Amino acid sequence: MAKNSKIEWADATWNIITGCSPVSPGCANCYASRLAGTRLKHHPSRAGLTKEVNGRYVWNGEVCFSLEWLDQPIRWKKPRKVFVCAHGDLFHENVPDDWIDAVFGVMWACLYGRDSEPGHIFQILTKRADKMLEYLSRDRREQWATNAVNYGGGLDPDGLYDQTKYFDGPHPRIWAGVTVENQEMADKRIPLLLATPAAKRFISMEPLLGSVDIVHAFDWPAPGVCIDWVIVGGESGTHARPMHPAWVRSLRDQCAVAHVPFMFKQWGEWCPRSDCVHKFEDGSCLADLDPSCKKWPYVVRLTARGNDGSRPENSCDGDDTYMQKVGKKIAGRLLDGRTWDEVPE
């Protein structure tokens, strides 16, 4: 639980459900499972949720519902963008419907803040797009309304019940999102997201592990159905995989053509080495800071298709880019000389 979040696209995290299990390549170096198996392994919300495999801690499929945190967003007075289940998946196969009902009930209780002002924005991100679609395609209004009253009834429980049960359309401030790391996951998850009833839909492409074409998602045939936001980022952590700049630029350009807000979250652990690809704010590049690759010795020659071995050259070579492992802080989040922080209205 974090009242304030360092995640670039959220103000707070609400880890009401923790635990998960790997389902696709993006899960290989999960930061949340690493934390749950090390620093947080004795915390009641993380204990027993991981197993050690080849020296790494991975989710074991067990999930935990922290009831004492359920009403936390109701107690936050200032409206926030809230990342729901940052250390788990709300739609994991082992999460029962009554847990999800309770979470949605609290989100409905937060529809409005003080003096009827708009309440929190809740950002739900899942790799189980099929279960999210199935759940949100059913009529759960009565369950949501009951839970809204149970945990946030306040001075007018009857009004809250009616507001939730009879609201016209989906919750206007619940944003539904899916994680996409490569083309296979884009083709699998994005159509399911577009079929999901939601006020806004977004895609988080972190870690981005390959070139992805999402143009089809911007020209969906159903009226009024669209992708509202795309977030892109590289992987961080000890075992992070590098991300080719061309993959990021392509997605940025696809979003620009479709007039879809684009956010570049981070390069992650690896940063382009050459000044023809990436410069820091002072105009320097990694090749200037570390000409002989002695300070940061890990360098790979990354082709448009992925890692193609280790070479320390400084220059660009066609579509190839030399990526250096310098850490998230140094790599930063500049793309072509600027930050990209576009968000939906």
Secondary structure, DSSP 8 states (H G I E B T S, - for coil): -BSS--STT-SEEE-SEEB----SGGGTT-HHHHHHHTTTTTSTTTTTSEEEETTEEEE-S--EE-GGGTTHHHH--S--EEEETTTB-TT-TTS-HHHHHHHHHHHHHTSB-GGG-B--EEEEEES-HHHHHHHHTS--HHHHHHHHHHHH-TT-HHHHHHHHHT-SSS-TTEEEEEE--SHHHHHHHHHHHHTS--SEEEEEE-S--S----GGGGG-SSTT----EEEEE---STT-----HHHHHHHHHHHHHHT--EEEEE-TTEEE-STTT---TTS--HHHH-TTS-SS--EEEEETTEE-------S-BTTBEEEEE--HHHH-S-BTTB--B----
